[in-house]
Amino acid sequence: MLIHFDADVLSFIDFPIAENVRRCHGLKLEQAAFVLKQLTALQQWRGLTVTEVNPAHAPDEPTAFARLNEVLADALG
């Protein structure tokens, strides 16, 4: 199973790092983190892609990427 994590699924208001700046009703980063953790716990998962991240949209790029990296590292174990 390949997990495709598109940052556009996130609420831009909650975590402004996605390419799509108009998505206000998306998932909070914590909700996406929970789902990623559940999916990577499945025995049949084999890969993860992360797309549509736009660092220019983050008001504080180092902080935003630190949070995103923590979520991904936690999901990957």
PDB file of N, CA, C, O and CB in Angstrom:
ATOM      1  N   MET A   1       0.849  -1.174   0.000  1.00  0.00           N
ATOM      2  CA  MET A   1       0.000   0.000   0.000  1.00  0.00           C
ATOM      3  C   MET A   1       0.893   1.236   0.000  1.00  0.00           C
ATOM      4  O   MET A   1       1.831   1.334   0.792  1.00  0.00           O
ATOM      5  CB  MET A   1      -0.965  -0.002   1.222  1.00  0.00           C
ATOM      6  N   LEU A   2       0.600   2.163  -0.880  1.00  0.00           N
ATOM      7  CA  LEU A   2       1.278   3.444  -0.949  1.00  0.00           C
ATOM      8  C   LEU A   2       0.378   4.501  -0.319  1.00  0.00           C
ATOM      9  O   LEU A   2      -0.803   4.597  -0.655  1.00  0.00           O
ATOM     10  CB  LEU A   2       1.638   3.813  -2.419  1.00  0.00           C
ATOM     11  N   ILE A   3       0.930   5.283   0.582  1.00  0.00           N
ATOM     12  CA  ILE A   3       0.196   6.370   1.221  1.00  0.00           C
ATOM     13  C   ILE A   3       0.589   7.663   0.516  1.00  0.00           C
ATOM     14  O   ILE A   3       1.770   8.000   0.427  1.00  0.00           O
ATOM     15  CB  ILE A   3       0.494   6.443   2.768  1.00  0.00           C
ATOM     16  N   HIS A   4      -0.397   8.371   0.024  1.00  0.00           N
ATOM     17  CA  HIS A   4      -0.157   9.648  -0.651  1.00  0.00           C
ATOM     18  C   HIS A   4      -0.701  10.753   0.249  1.00  0.00           C
ATOM     19  O   HIS A   4      -1.914  10.867   0.430  1.00  0.00           O
ATOM     20  CB  HIS A   4      -0.830   9.689  -2.082  1.00  0.00           C
ATOM     21  N   PHE A   5       0.176  11.553   0.804  1.00  0.00           N
ATOM     22  CA  PHE A   5      -0.227  12.641   1.698  1.00  0.00           C
ATOM     23  C   PHE A   5      -0.081  13.966   0.954  1.00  0.00           C
ATOM     24  O   PHE A   5       1.028  14.451   0.733  1.00  0.00           O
ATOM     25  CB  PHE A   5       0.628  12.641   3.010  1.00  0.00           C
ATOM     26  N   ASP A   6      -1.205  14.532   0.577  1.00  0.00           N
ATOM     27  CA  ASP A   6      -1.246  15.805  -0.141  1.00  0.00           C
ATOM     28  C   ASP A   6      -1.543  16.896   0.886  1.00  0.00           C
ATOM     29  O   ASP A   6      -2.584  16.864   1.542  1.00  0.00           O
ATOM     30  CB  ASP A   6      -2.328  15.789  -1.298  1.00  0.00           C
ATOM     31  N   ALA A   7      -0.644  17.848   1.026  1.00  0.00           N
ATOM     32  CA  ALA A   7      -0.808  18.899   2.041  1.00  0.00           C
ATOM     33  C   ALA A   7      -2.055  19.745   1.809  1.00  0.00           C
ATOM     34  O   ALA A   7      -2.496  20.449   2.717  1.00  0.00           O
ATOM     35  CB  ALA A   7       0.415  19.798   2.060  1.00  0.00           C
ATOM     36  N   ASP A   8      -2.627  19.688   0.612  1.00  0.00           N
ATOM     37  CA  ASP A   8      -3.863  20.436   0.353  1.00  0.00           C
ATOM     38  C   ASP A   8      -5.051  19.907   1.151  1.00  0.00           C
ATOM     39  O   ASP A   8      -6.088  20.567   1.213  1.00  0.00           O
ATOM     40  CB  ASP A   8      -4.190  20.392  -1.125  1.00  0.00           C
ATOM     41  N   VAL A   9      -4.922  18.739   1.759  1.00  0.00           N
ATOM     42  CA  VAL A   9      -6.003  18.203   2.582  1.00  0.00           C
ATOM     43  C   VAL A   9      -6.077  18.940   3.930  1.00  0.00           C
ATOM     44  O   VAL A   9      -7.077  18.842   4.642  1.00  0.00           O
ATOM     45  CB  VAL A   9      -5.802  16.686   2.809  1.00  0.00           C
ATOM     46  N   LEU A  10      -5.022  19.670   4.266  1.00  0.00           N
ATOM     47  CA  LEU A  10      -4.968  20.388   5.545  1.00  0.00           C
ATOM     48  C   LEU A  10      -5.716  21.717   5.461  1.00  0.00           C
ATOM     49  O   LEU A  10      -5.789  22.345   4.405  1.00  0.00           O
ATOM     50  CB  LEU A  10      -3.508  20.631   5.961  1.00  0.00           C
ATOM     51  N   SER A  11      -6.260  22.123   6.586  1.00  0.00           N
ATOM     52  CA  SER A  11      -6.867  23.449   6.686  1.00  0.00           C
ATOM     53  C   SER A  11      -5.761  24.492   6.576  1.00  0.00           C
ATOM     54  O   SER A  11      -4.822  24.498   7.372  1.00  0.00           O
ATOM     55  CB  SER A  11      -7.664  23.614   8.025  1.00  0.00           C
ATOM     56  N   PHE A  12      -5.876  25.369   5.588  1.00  0.00           N
ATOM     57  CA  PHE A  12      -4.855  26.401   5.419  1.00  0.00           C
ATOM     58  C   PHE A  12      -4.849  27.362   6.603  1.00  0.00           C
ATOM     59  O   PHE A  12      -3.807  27.931   6.931  1.00  0.00           O
ATOM     60  CB  PHE A  12      -5.085  27.174   4.115  1.00  0.00           C
ATOM     61  N   ILE A  13      -5.985  27.548   7.239  1.00  0.00           N
ATOM     62  CA  ILE A  13      -6.071  28.425   8.415  1.00  0.00           C
ATOM     63  C   ILE A  13      -5.281  27.816   9.580  1.00  0.00           C
ATOM     64  O   ILE A  13      -4.584  28.527  10.303  1.00  0.00           O
ATOM     65  CB  ILE A  13      -7.559  28.652   8.827  1.00  0.00           C
ATOM     66  N   ASP A  14      -5.395  26.509   9.754  1.00  0.00           N
ATOM     67  CA  ASP A  14      -4.721  25.821  10.861  1.00  0.00           C
ATOM     68  C   ASP A  14      -3.228  25.642  10.601  1.00  0.00           C
ATOM     69  O   ASP A  14      -2.415  25.827  11.507  1.00  0.00           O
ATOM     70  CB  ASP A  14      -5.364  24.461  11.100  1.00  0.00           C
ATOM     71  N   PHE A  15      -2.866  25.286   9.380  1.00  0.00           N
ATOM     72  CA  PHE A  15      -1.464  24.980   9.065  1.00  0.00           C
ATOM     73  C   PHE A  15      -1.150  25.465   7.649  1.00  0.00           C
ATOM     74  O   PHE A  15      -1.242  24.695   6.693  1.00  0.00           O
ATOM     75  CB  PHE A  15      -1.180  23.444   9.200  1.00  0.00           C
ATOM     76  N   PRO A  16      -0.780  26.744   7.514  1.00  0.00           N
ATOM     77  CA  PRO A  16      -0.618  27.351   6.192  1.00  0.00           C
ATOM     78  C   PRO A  16       0.687  26.950   5.489  1.00  0.00           C
ATOM     79  O   PRO A  16       1.657  27.707   5.477  1.00  0.00           O
ATOM     80  CB  PRO A  16      -0.673  28.853   6.320  1.00  0.00           C
ATOM     81  N   ILE A  17       0.688  25.776   4.922  1.00  0.00           N
ATOM     82  CA  ILE A  17       1.860  25.310   4.199  1.00  0.00           C
ATOM     83  C   ILE A  17       1.487  24.688   2.861  1.00  0.00           C
ATOM     84  O   ILE A  17       2.362  24.380   2.052  1.00  0.00           O
ATOM     85  CB  ILE A  17       2.626  24.311   5.038  1.00  0.00           C
ATOM     86  N   ALA A  18       0.214  24.506   2.628  1.00  0.00           N
ATOM     87  CA  ALA A  18      -0.259  23.860   1.396  1.00  0.00           C
ATOM     88  C   ALA A  18      -0.198  24.822   0.213  1.00  0.00           C
ATOM     89  O   ALA A  18      -0.085  26.036   0.378  1.00  0.00           O
ATOM     90  CB  ALA A  18      -1.697  23.342   1.578  1.00  0.00           C
ATOM     91  N   GLU A  19      -0.276  24.254  -0.958  1.00  0.00           N
ATOM     92  CA  GLU A  19      -0.315  25.046  -2.188  1.00  0.00           C
ATOM     93  C   GLU A  19      -1.656  25.759  -2.321  1.00  0.00           C
ATOM     94  O   GLU A  19      -1.708  26.910  -2.754  1.00  0.00           O
ATOM     95  CB  GLU A  19      -0.062  24.151  -3.418  1.00  0.00           C
ATOM     96  N   ASN A  20      -2.749  25.075  -1.946  1.00  0.00           N
ATOM     97  CA  ASN A  20      -4.105  25.608  -2.075  1.00  0.00           C
ATOM     98  C   ASN A  20      -4.405  26.495  -0.869  1.00  0.00           C
ATOM     99  O   ASN A  20      -4.613  25.994   0.236  1.00  0.00           O
ATOM    100  CB  ASN A  20      -5.154  24.455  -2.192  1.00  0.00           C
ATOM    101  N   VAL A  21      -4.426  27.800  -1.080  1.00  0.00           N
ATOM    102  CA  VAL A  21      -4.613  28.748   0.026  1.00  0.00           C
ATOM    103  C   VAL A  21      -6.074  28.982   0.379  1.00  0.00           C
ATOM    104  O   VAL A  21      -6.364  29.663   1.363  1.00  0.00           O
ATOM    105  CB  VAL A  21      -3.972  30.063  -0.318  1.00  0.00           C
ATOM    106  N   ARG A  22      -6.994  28.438  -0.397  1.00  0.00           N
ATOM    107  CA  ARG A  22      -8.426  28.674  -0.150  1.00  0.00           C
ATOM    108  C   ARG A  22      -9.082  27.571   0.667  1.00  0.00           C
ATOM    109  O   ARG A  22     -10.261  27.694   1.000  1.00  0.00           O
ATOM    110  CB  ARG A  22      -9.155  28.816  -1.463  1.00  0.00           C
ATOM    111  N   ARG A  23      -8.382  26.514   1.000  1.00  0.00           N
ATOM    112  CA  ARG A  23      -8.986  25.390   1.718  1.00  0.00           C
ATOM    113  C   ARG A  23      -8.987  25.699   3.215  1.00  0.00           C
ATOM    114  O   ARG A  23      -7.964  25.560   3.886  1.00  0.00           O
ATOM    115  CB  ARG A  23      -8.218  24.059   1.425  1.00  0.00           C
ATOM    116  N   CYS A  24     -10.125  26.111   3.724  1.00  0.00           N
ATOM    117  CA  CYS A  24     -10.234  26.462   5.143  1.00  0.00           C
ATOM    118  C   CYS A  24     -10.910  25.366   5.957  1.00  0.00           C
ATOM    119  O   CYS A  24     -10.844  25.385   7.186  1.00  0.00           O
ATOM    120  CB  CYS A  24     -11.004  27.761   5.302  1.00  0.00           C
ATOM    121  N   HIS A  25     -11.555  24.417   5.297  1.00  0.00           N
ATOM    122  CA  HIS A  25     -12.303  23.375   5.996  1.00  0.00           C
ATOM    123  C   HIS A  25     -11.610  22.028   5.926  1.00  0.00           C
ATOM    124  O   HIS A  25     -12.273  20.991   5.949  1.00  0.00           O
ATOM    125  CB  HIS A  25     -13.692  23.259   5.423  1.00  0.00           C
ATOM    126  N   GLY A  26     -10.303  22.025   5.843  1.00  0.00           N
ATOM    127  CA  GLY A  26      -9.557  20.775   5.780  1.00  0.00           C
ATOM    128  C   GLY A  26      -9.269  20.220   7.165  1.00  0.00           C
ATOM    129  O   GLY A  26      -9.813  20.682   8.168  1.00  0.00           O
ATOM    130  N   LEU A  27      -8.411  19.228   7.194  1.00  0.00           N
ATOM    131  CA  LEU A  27      -8.012  18.608   8.462  1.00  0.00           C
ATOM    132  C   LEU A  27      -7.021  19.479   9.210  1.00  0.00           C
ATOM    133  O   LEU A  27      -6.247  20.217   8.600  1.00  0.00           O
ATOM    134  CB  LEU A  27      -7.406  17.226   8.217  1.00  0.00           C
ATOM    135  N   LYS A  28      -7.047  19.393  10.521  1.00  0.00           N
ATOM    136  CA  LYS A  28      -5.985  19.995  11.329  1.00  0.00           C
ATOM    137  C   LYS A  28      -4.779  19.080  11.221  1.00  0.00           C
ATOM    138  O   LYS A  28      -4.928  17.888  10.952  1.00  0.00           O
ATOM    139  CB  LYS A  28      -6.427  20.196  12.836  1.00  0.00           C
ATOM    140  N   LEU A  29      -3.594  19.619  11.427  1.00  0.00           N
ATOM    141  CA  LEU A  29      -2.380  18.826  11.311  1.00  0.00           C
ATOM    142  C   LEU A  29      -2.419  17.623  12.255  1.00  0.00           C
ATOM    143  O   LEU A  29      -1.968  16.538  11.889  1.00  0.00           O
ATOM    144  CB  LEU A  29      -1.152  19.690  11.604  1.00  0.00           C
ATOM    145  N   GLU A  30      -2.948  17.805  13.453  1.00  0.00           N
ATOM    146  CA  GLU A  30      -3.022  16.712  14.415  1.00  0.00           C
ATOM    147  C   GLU A  30      -3.932  15.586  13.921  1.00  0.00           C
ATOM    148  O   GLU A  30      -3.654  14.411  14.158  1.00  0.00           O
ATOM    149  CB  GLU A  30      -3.517  17.232  15.761  1.00  0.00           C
ATOM    150  N   GLN A  31      -5.012  15.943  13.239  1.00  0.00           N
ATOM    151  CA  GLN A  31      -5.903  14.926  12.684  1.00  0.00           C
ATOM    152  C   GLN A  31      -5.199  14.141  11.574  1.00  0.00           C
ATOM    153  O   GLN A  31      -5.298  12.915  11.517  1.00  0.00           O
ATOM    154  CB  GLN A  31      -7.193  15.576  12.145  1.00  0.00           C
ATOM    155  N   ALA A  32      -4.506  14.836  10.715  1.00  0.00           N
ATOM    156  CA  ALA A  32      -3.764  14.168   9.643  1.00  0.00           C
ATOM    157  C   ALA A  32      -2.670  13.289  10.235  1.00  0.00           C
ATOM    158  O   ALA A  32      -2.417  12.194   9.731  1.00  0.00           O
ATOM    159  CB  ALA A  32      -3.154  15.203   8.669  1.00  0.00           C
ATOM    160  N   ALA A  33      -2.022  13.752  11.290  1.00  0.00           N
ATOM    161  CA  ALA A  33      -0.973  12.968  11.947  1.00  0.00           C
ATOM    162  C   ALA A  33      -1.536  11.657  12.486  1.00  0.00           C
ATOM    163  O   ALA A  33      -0.903  10.608  12.370  1.00  0.00           O
ATOM    164  CB  ALA A  33      -0.329  13.776  13.087  1.00  0.00           C
ATOM    165  N   PHE A  34      -2.721  11.725  13.072  1.00  0.00           N
ATOM    166  CA  PHE A  34      -3.367  10.521  13.600  1.00  0.00           C
ATOM    167  C   PHE A  34      -3.636   9.510  12.487  1.00  0.00           C
ATOM    168  O   PHE A  34      -3.363   8.320  12.638  1.00  0.00           O
ATOM    169  CB  PHE A  34      -4.680  10.885  14.309  1.00  0.00           C
ATOM    170  N   VAL A  35      -4.173   9.996  11.373  1.00  0.00           N
ATOM    171  CA  VAL A  35      -4.485   9.106  10.247  1.00  0.00           C
ATOM    172  C   VAL A  35      -3.203   8.502   9.674  1.00  0.00           C
ATOM    173  O   VAL A  35      -3.154   7.303   9.397  1.00  0.00           O
ATOM    174  CB  VAL A  35      -5.256   9.872   9.144  1.00  0.00           C
ATOM    175  N   LEU A  36      -2.164   9.325   9.494  1.00  0.00           N
ATOM    176  CA  LEU A  36      -0.896   8.804   8.976  1.00  0.00           C
ATOM    177  C   LEU A  36      -0.327   7.718   9.881  1.00  0.00           C
ATOM    178  O   LEU A  36       0.174   6.701   9.402  1.00  0.00           O
ATOM    179  CB  LEU A  36       0.118   9.936   8.822  1.00  0.00           C
ATOM    180  N   LYS A  37      -0.405   7.934  11.175  1.00  0.00           N
ATOM    181  CA  LYS A  37       0.105   6.946  12.132  1.00  0.00           C
ATOM    182  C   LYS A  37      -0.663   5.625  12.023  1.00  0.00           C
ATOM    183  O   LYS A  37      -0.071   4.548  12.085  1.00  0.00           O
ATOM    184  CB  LYS A  37       0.010   7.496  13.570  1.00  0.00           C
ATOM    185  N   GLN A  38      -1.975   5.718  11.861  1.00  0.00           N
ATOM    186  CA  GLN A  38      -2.788   4.505  11.719  1.00  0.00           C
ATOM    187  C   GLN A  38      -2.454   3.772  10.420  1.00  0.00           C
ATOM    188  O   GLN A  38      -2.373   2.544  10.398  1.00  0.00           O
ATOM    189  CB  GLN A  38      -4.288   4.856  11.757  1.00  0.00           C
ATOM    190  N   LEU A  39      -2.263   4.524   9.348  1.00  0.00           N
ATOM    191  CA  LEU A  39      -1.967   3.899   8.057  1.00  0.00           C
ATOM    192  C   LEU A  39      -0.582   3.250   8.032  1.00  0.00           C
ATOM    193  O   LEU A  39      -0.417   2.158   7.488  1.00  0.00           O
ATOM    194  CB  LEU A  39      -2.068   4.932   6.945  1.00  0.00           C
ATOM    195  N   THR A  40       0.400   3.911   8.612  1.00  0.00           N
ATOM    196  CA  THR A  40       1.751   3.328   8.609  1.00  0.00           C
ATOM    197  C   THR A  40       1.866   2.154   9.583  1.00  0.00           C
ATOM    198  O   THR A  40       2.843   1.406   9.539  1.00  0.00           O
ATOM    199  CB  THR A  40       2.789   4.397   8.965  1.00  0.00           C
ATOM    200  N   ALA A  41       0.900   1.994  10.440  1.00  0.00           N
ATOM    201  CA  ALA A  41       0.892   0.836  11.340  1.00  0.00           C
ATOM    202  C   ALA A  41       0.391  -0.420  10.632  1.00  0.00           C
ATOM    203  O   ALA A  41       0.582  -1.531  11.128  1.00  0.00           O
ATOM    204  CB  ALA A  41       0.021   1.124  12.568  1.00  0.00           C
ATOM    205  N   LEU A  42      -0.246  -0.251   9.482  1.00  0.00           N
ATOM    206  CA  LEU A  42      -0.737  -1.402   8.728  1.00  0.00           C
ATOM    207  C   LEU A  42       0.436  -2.203   8.169  1.00  0.00           C
ATOM    208  O   LEU A  42       1.408  -1.640   7.665  1.00  0.00           O
ATOM    209  CB  LEU A  42      -1.674  -0.947   7.587  1.00  0.00           C
ATOM    210  N   GLN A  43       0.329  -3.483   8.263  1.00  0.00           N
ATOM    211  CA  GLN A  43       1.412  -4.362   7.847  1.00  0.00           C
ATOM    212  C   GLN A  43       1.742  -4.240   6.353  1.00  0.00           C
ATOM    213  O   GLN A  43       2.892  -4.429   5.957  1.00  0.00           O
ATOM    214  CB  GLN A  43       1.055  -5.790   8.171  1.00  0.00           C
ATOM    215  N   GLN A  44       0.755  -3.930   5.540  1.00  0.00           N
ATOM    216  CA  GLN A  44       0.963  -3.922   4.100  1.00  0.00           C
ATOM    217  C   GLN A  44       1.440  -2.583   3.525  1.00  0.00           C
ATOM    218  O   GLN A  44       1.571  -2.473   2.306  1.00  0.00           O
ATOM    219  CB  GLN A  44      -0.298  -4.310   3.433  1.00  0.00           C
ATOM    220  N   TRP A  45       1.703  -1.574   4.340  1.00  0.00           N
ATOM    221  CA  TRP A  45       2.142  -0.298   3.781  1.00  0.00           C
ATOM    222  C   TRP A  45       3.607  -0.398   3.365  1.00  0.00           C
ATOM    223  O   TRP A  45       4.415  -1.041   4.036  1.00  0.00           O
ATOM    224  CB  TRP A  45       1.942   0.852   4.803  1.00  0.00           C
ATOM    225  N   ARG A  46       3.937   0.255   2.236  1.00  0.00           N
ATOM    226  CA  ARG A  46       5.283   0.153   1.681  1.00  0.00           C
ATOM    227  C   ARG A  46       5.929   1.484   1.343  1.00  0.00           C
ATOM    228  O   ARG A  46       7.152   1.562   1.228  1.00  0.00           O
ATOM    229  CB  ARG A  46       5.248  -0.680   0.466  1.00  0.00           C
ATOM    230  N   GLY A  47       5.130   2.537   1.180  1.00  0.00           N
ATOM    231  CA  GLY A  47       5.729   3.809   0.792  1.00  0.00           C
ATOM    232  C   GLY A  47       4.842   4.990   1.136  1.00  0.00           C
ATOM    233  O   GLY A  47       3.638   4.848   1.347  1.00  0.00           O
ATOM    234  N   LEU A  48       5.469   6.163   1.189  1.00  0.00           N
ATOM    235  CA  LEU A  48       4.762   7.395   1.519  1.00  0.00           C
ATOM    236  C   LEU A  48       5.240   8.498   0.581  1.00  0.00           C
ATOM    237  O   LEU A  48       6.443   8.705   0.421  1.00  0.00           O
ATOM    238  CB  LEU A  48       4.987   7.793   3.011  1.00  0.00           C
ATOM    239  N   THR A  49       4.306   9.197  -0.033  1.00  0.00           N
ATOM    240  CA  THR A  49       4.642  10.392  -0.802  1.00  0.00           C
ATOM    241  C   THR A  49       4.018  11.594  -0.108  1.00  0.00           C
ATOM    242  O   THR A  49       2.940  11.491   0.478  1.00  0.00           O
ATOM    243  CB  THR A  49       4.148  10.277  -2.286  1.00  0.00           C
ATOM    244  N   VAL A  50       4.697  12.728  -0.175  1.00  0.00           N
ATOM    245  CA  VAL A  50       4.197  13.981   0.400  1.00  0.00           C
ATOM    246  C   VAL A  50       4.245  15.017  -0.721  1.00  0.00           C
ATOM    247  O   VAL A  50       5.296  15.248  -1.319  1.00  0.00           O
ATOM    248  CB  VAL A  50       5.053  14.442   1.668  1.00  0.00           C
ATOM    249  N   THR A  51       3.096  15.638  -0.999  1.00  0.00           N
ATOM    250  CA  THR A  51       3.034  16.586  -2.114  1.00  0.00           C
ATOM    251  C   THR A  51       2.292  17.859  -1.746  1.00  0.00           C
ATOM    252  O   THR A  51       1.655  17.951  -0.696  1.00  0.00           O
ATOM    253  CB  THR A  51       2.369  15.942  -3.311  1.00  0.00           C
ATOM    254  N   GLU A  52       2.392  18.832  -2.631  1.00  0.00           N
ATOM    255  CA  GLU A  52       1.689  20.117  -2.572  1.00  0.00           C
ATOM    256  C   GLU A  52       2.084  20.971  -1.367  1.00  0.00           C
ATOM    257  O   GLU A  52       1.287  21.781  -0.893  1.00  0.00           O
ATOM    258  CB  GLU A  52       0.204  19.879  -2.544  1.00  0.00           C
ATOM    259  N   VAL A  53       3.287  20.798  -0.881  1.00  0.00           N
ATOM    260  CA  VAL A  53       3.798  21.639   0.203  1.00  0.00           C
ATOM    261  C   VAL A  53       4.431  22.871  -0.430  1.00  0.00           C
ATOM    262  O   VAL A  53       5.271  22.750  -1.321  1.00  0.00           O
ATOM    263  CB  VAL A  53       4.834  20.863   1.103  1.00  0.00           C
ATOM    264  N   ASN A  54       4.035  24.047   0.022  1.00  0.00           N
ATOM    265  CA  ASN A  54       4.588  25.284  -0.499  1.00  0.00           C
ATOM    266  C   ASN A  54       5.182  26.081   0.654  1.00  0.00           C
ATOM    267  O   ASN A  54       4.446  26.748   1.381  1.00  0.00           O
ATOM    268  CB  ASN A  54       3.507  26.107  -1.245  1.00  0.00           C
ATOM    269  N   PRO A  55       6.492  26.027   0.834  1.00  0.00           N
ATOM    270  CA  PRO A  55       7.128  26.721   1.956  1.00  0.00           C
ATOM    271  C   PRO A  55       6.914  28.231   1.942  1.00  0.00           C
ATOM    272  O   PRO A  55       6.970  28.869   2.993  1.00  0.00           O
ATOM    273  CB  PRO A  55       8.598  26.434   1.954  1.00  0.00           C
ATOM    274  N   ALA A  56       6.670  28.811   0.774  1.00  0.00           N
ATOM    275  CA  ALA A  56       6.460  30.259   0.691  1.00  0.00           C
ATOM    276  C   ALA A  56       5.179  30.696   1.398  1.00  0.00           C
ATOM    277  O   ALA A  56       5.034  31.870   1.739  1.00  0.00           O
ATOM    278  CB  ALA A  56       6.415  30.696  -0.765  1.00  0.00           C
ATOM    279  N   HIS A  57       4.254  29.771   1.621  1.00  0.00           N
ATOM    280  CA  HIS A  57       2.993  30.118   2.284  1.00  0.00           C
ATOM    281  C   HIS A  57       3.090  30.087   3.807  1.00  0.00           C
ATOM    282  O   HIS A  57       2.220  30.622   4.494  1.00  0.00           O
ATOM    283  CB  HIS A  57       1.904  29.175   1.833  1.00  0.00           C
ATOM    284  N   ALA A  58       4.118  29.479   4.328  1.00  0.00           N
ATOM    285  CA  ALA A  58       4.261  29.365   5.790  1.00  0.00           C
ATOM    286  C   ALA A  58       4.733  30.700   6.370  1.00  0.00           C
ATOM    287  O   ALA A  58       5.743  31.241   5.922  1.00  0.00           O
ATOM    288  CB  ALA A  58       5.262  28.224   6.164  1.00  0.00           C
ATOM    289  N   PRO A  59       4.020  31.231   7.354  1.00  0.00           N
ATOM    290  CA  PRO A  59       4.449  32.498   7.955  1.00  0.00           C
ATOM    291  C   PRO A  59       5.781  32.355   8.702  1.00  0.00           C
ATOM    292  O   PRO A  59       6.545  33.315   8.798  1.00  0.00           O
ATOM    293  CB  PRO A  59       3.370  33.016   8.912  1.00  0.00           C
ATOM    294  N   ASP A  60       6.055  31.173   9.222  1.00  0.00           N
ATOM    295  CA  ASP A  60       7.309  30.879   9.910  1.00  0.00           C
ATOM    296  C   ASP A  60       7.803  29.525   9.391  1.00  0.00           C
ATOM    297  O   ASP A  60       7.500  28.479   9.965  1.00  0.00           O
ATOM    298  CB  ASP A  60       7.123  30.867  11.486  1.00  0.00           C
ATOM    299  N   GLU A  61       8.561  29.566   8.306  1.00  0.00           N
ATOM    300  CA  GLU A  61       8.955  28.344   7.614  1.00  0.00           C
ATOM    301  C   GLU A  61       9.700  27.346   8.512  1.00  0.00           C
ATOM    302  O   GLU A  61       9.373  26.160   8.478  1.00  0.00           O
ATOM    303  CB  GLU A  61       9.819  28.698   6.435  1.00  0.00           C
ATOM    304  N   PRO A  62      10.689  27.775   9.314  1.00  0.00           N
ATOM    305  CA  PRO A  62      11.378  26.785  10.160  1.00  0.00           C
ATOM    306  C   PRO A  62      10.447  26.080  11.147  1.00  0.00           C
ATOM    307  O   PRO A  62      10.574  24.875  11.367  1.00  0.00           O
ATOM    308  CB  PRO A  62      12.495  27.459  10.927  1.00  0.00           C
ATOM    309  N   THR A  63       9.527  26.814  11.733  1.00  0.00           N
ATOM    310  CA  THR A  63       8.591  26.218  12.686  1.00  0.00           C
ATOM    311  C   THR A  63       7.622  25.283  11.979  1.00  0.00           C
ATOM    312  O   THR A  63       7.346  24.188  12.470  1.00  0.00           O
ATOM    313  CB  THR A  63       7.818  27.310  13.436  1.00  0.00           C
ATOM    314  N   ALA A  64       7.108  25.702  10.839  1.00  0.00           N
ATOM    315  CA  ALA A  64       6.156  24.875  10.094  1.00  0.00           C
ATOM    316  C   ALA A  64       6.811  23.567   9.668  1.00  0.00           C
ATOM    317  O   ALA A  64       6.218  22.499   9.819  1.00  0.00           O
ATOM    318  CB  ALA A  64       5.625  25.632   8.860  1.00  0.00           C
ATOM    319  N   PHE A  65       8.030  23.644   9.136  1.00  0.00           N
ATOM    320  CA  PHE A  65       8.690  22.409   8.695  1.00  0.00           C
ATOM    321  C   PHE A  65       9.107  21.536   9.862  1.00  0.00           C
ATOM    322  O   PHE A  65       9.143  20.312   9.732  1.00  0.00           O
ATOM    323  CB  PHE A  65       9.903  22.736   7.851  1.00  0.00           C
ATOM    324  N   ALA A  66       9.420  22.133  10.987  1.00  0.00           N
ATOM    325  CA  ALA A  66       9.730  21.335  12.179  1.00  0.00           C
ATOM    326  C   ALA A  66       8.500  20.539  12.589  1.00  0.00           C
ATOM    327  O   ALA A  66       8.607  19.355  12.908  1.00  0.00           O
ATOM    328  CB  ALA A  66      10.210  22.240  13.350  1.00  0.00           C
ATOM    329  N   ARG A  67       7.335  21.173  12.584  1.00  0.00           N
ATOM    330  CA  ARG A  67       6.093  20.476  12.935  1.00  0.00           C
ATOM    331  C   ARG A  67       5.776  19.379  11.938  1.00  0.00           C
ATOM    332  O   ARG A  67       5.434  18.262  12.328  1.00  0.00           O
ATOM    333  CB  ARG A  67       4.929  21.459  13.007  1.00  0.00           C
ATOM    334  N   LEU A  68       5.887  19.690  10.647  1.00  0.00           N
ATOM    335  CA  LEU A  68       5.599  18.704   9.612  1.00  0.00           C
ATOM    336  C   LEU A  68       6.571  17.525   9.715  1.00  0.00           C
ATOM    337  O   LEU A  68       6.160  16.369   9.611  1.00  0.00           O
ATOM    338  CB  LEU A  68       5.679  19.350   8.211  1.00  0.00           C
ATOM    339  N   ASN A  69       7.838  17.812   9.915  1.00  0.00           N
ATOM    340  CA  ASN A  69       8.842  16.747  10.051  1.00  0.00           C
ATOM    341  C   ASN A  69       8.584  15.876  11.275  1.00  0.00           C
ATOM    342  O   ASN A  69       8.790  14.663  11.221  1.00  0.00           O
ATOM    343  CB  ASN A  69      10.243  17.348  10.136  1.00  0.00           C
ATOM    344  N   GLU A  70       8.139  16.471  12.371  1.00  0.00           N
ATOM    345  CA  GLU A  70       7.795  15.691  13.569  1.00  0.00           C
ATOM    346  C   GLU A  70       6.648  14.730  13.267  1.00  0.00           C
ATOM    347  O   GLU A  70       6.691  13.564  13.660  1.00  0.00           O
ATOM    348  CB  GLU A  70       7.410  16.629  14.741  1.00  0.00           C
ATOM    349  N   VAL A  71       5.629  15.217  12.571  1.00  0.00           N
ATOM    350  CA  VAL A  71       4.481  14.376  12.212  1.00  0.00           C
ATOM    351  C   VAL A  71       4.938  13.215  11.342  1.00  0.00           C
ATOM    352  O   VAL A  71       4.568  12.067  11.588  1.00  0.00           O
ATOM    353  CB  VAL A  71       3.398  15.203  11.477  1.00  0.00           C
ATOM    354  N   LEU A  72       5.737  13.508  10.332  1.00  0.00           N
ATOM    355  CA  LEU A  72       6.193  12.454   9.429  1.00  0.00           C
ATOM    356  C   LEU A  72       7.111  11.476  10.147  1.00  0.00           C
ATOM    357  O   LEU A  72       6.986  10.267   9.954  1.00  0.00           O
ATOM    358  CB  LEU A  72       6.912  13.058   8.225  1.00  0.00           C
ATOM    359  N   ALA A  73       8.026  11.967  10.968  1.00  0.00           N
ATOM    360  CA  ALA A  73       8.924  11.075  11.702  1.00  0.00           C
ATOM    361  C   ALA A  73       8.151  10.167  12.665  1.00  0.00           C
ATOM    362  O   ALA A  73       8.467   8.986  12.810  1.00  0.00           O
ATOM    363  CB  ALA A  73       9.965  11.895  12.476  1.00  0.00           C
ATOM    364  N   ASP A  74       7.143  10.732  13.312  1.00  0.00           N
ATOM    365  CA  ASP A  74       6.335   9.926  14.222  1.00  0.00           C
ATOM    366  C   ASP A  74       5.571   8.843  13.460  1.00  0.00           C
ATOM    367  O   ASP A  74       5.466   7.707  13.921  1.00  0.00           O
ATOM    368  CB  ASP A  74       5.357  10.817  14.999  1.00  0.00           C
ATOM    369  N   ALA A  75       5.040   9.205  12.295  1.00  0.00           N
ATOM    370  CA  ALA A  75       4.293   8.233  11.495  1.00  0.00           C
ATOM    371  C   ALA A  75       5.199   7.118  10.978  1.00  0.00           C
ATOM    372  O   ALA A  75       4.777   5.968  10.860  1.00  0.00           O
ATOM    373  CB  ALA A  75       3.604   8.932  10.323  1.00  0.00           C
ATOM    374  N   LEU A  76       6.435   7.466  10.673  1.00  0.00           N
ATOM    375  CA  LEU A  76       7.367   6.474  10.139  1.00  0.00           C
ATOM    376  C   LEU A  76       8.033   5.642  11.222  1.00  0.00           C
ATOM    377  O   LEU A  76       8.685   4.639  10.933  1.00  0.00           O
ATOM    378  CB  LEU A  76       8.422   7.155   9.316  1.00  0.00           C
ATOM    379  N   GLY A  77       7.867   6.059  12.462  1.00  0.00           N
ATOM    380  CA  GLY A  77       8.402   5.277  13.569  1.00  0.00           C
ATOM    381  C   GLY A  77       9.811   5.579  13.825  1.00  0.00           C
ATOM    382  O   GLY A  77      10.411   5.000  14.730  1.00  0.00           O
TER     383      GLY A  77
END
